[in-house]
Amino acid sequence: QVQLVESGGGLVQPGGSLRLSCTASGSIRSIYTMGWYRQAPGKQRELAASMTSGGSTTYSDSVKGRFTISRDNAKNTVYLQMNSLKPEDTAVYSCWGYDVITRRHDWGQGTQVTVSS
């Protein structure tokens, strides 16, 4: 079993920045993709960014160029640096982990990000 614990959400003004962190604990294989999903009120959940254990990244078009995902494999921690935030980035951001071998999905509890003046 894997636990994902997030931190770093909050309220920020448009144009501001936030950094989210997520640390995984438990039975984690060396091949483990981590990332961030987000869901805004009334909208479908979308994958904002992800990074494989080898360092390959993916970003949704809506965050590309503004958000940067990184990870520290030694600490089993993934980060999401969010810059130039817009009101439309307001959502619950959930940490996600994917065990490539077992195809198991793991989820954090979610953290609220609100972009508003």
N, C-alpha and C positions, 0 to 999 in steps of 0.2 A: 504493500500500500504506500502511496505517495501523498504527501501533504504539500500544498502550495500556499504560501502566506505572502500577501501583498502589502505594500505600504506606499505612501506618497501621493494619494489623491487629494483633492481639495478644490478650493475656489480660486480662480485666477482671472485677471482681466484679459480681454482680447489683445493679442500680440505678446502675451506673456509666455512663460515656460514652466513646465513641471517635469519632474522625473519620477517615474514609477519603478518600484523594485519588487521582485518576487523571488523568494527563496524556496527551493524544493528540498524536502527531507523524506527519508524512507528508502524504499528499495528502488534506486534509480540506476538504470543501466548506463553504460558509457554512450550508447546511441539513443539520445533523447532530445527530441525537438521541443523547444519552448517558444512561447509567443504570447501575444495579447489579442484577445477579442474585445470588441466593444459593442454595446447595444444602447442606442438612444431611444427615448420614449416613442412608441408607435412605429419603430423601425426594426428591420431584421438585424440580427446579430451579424457582424462582419469581422473578418480577421484583419486587424490593423497591421500587424507585423509579426514575423516569426523568424527564428534562427535555428538552424540545425546544430548539432554538436560539432560539426565540421566547420561551421561558420558561414554557411550559405544563408542569405536573407531574402525575405519576400516582404513587400509592402503593398497595401492597398493604394490605389491611385489617389485616393482622397488625402492620404497622409505623406505620400512620397515627397521627399525634399524638405519636409518639416520635422518628421519624426525619425529617430535613430534607435535601432535596437542593438543591444550588445549583451554579452553574457560573460560570466566568470565561471568556467566549468569547475574549477577547483572548489568554488563556493556553492555550486549548483544554483547560481543566481542569475536572473535575467533582468535587464533594465530597459526602460523605454524613456528616452529623452524626447520630450515633446516641446517644440519651439513654435513660435508664430501661431499660437493657439487661436482658434476661431470659435465663435459661439456654436457652430455646427459640430465641434469636437466634443461637446457636452454629451456624456454617456457614462454608463457603468463599464469600467474596464476590468476584464477578468483575465487573470493569468491562466495560461493553458500549457499543458505538457502532453507530449505524445510519445509513447514507447513504440518505436518502430518495429520491434520484434513481436511484441504481444498485441500491438494495435490498440493498446489501452489509452484512453483519453483521461487526463486529470485536470481538475479545475480548482482555481482559487475561489474565495468567497466573493470577490468583486470589490472594487473601490470606485467611489463616485468622483468624477471629474466634471466640474462646472466652469464654463467659460462665460463670464458675464461682467458687464460694467456696473 
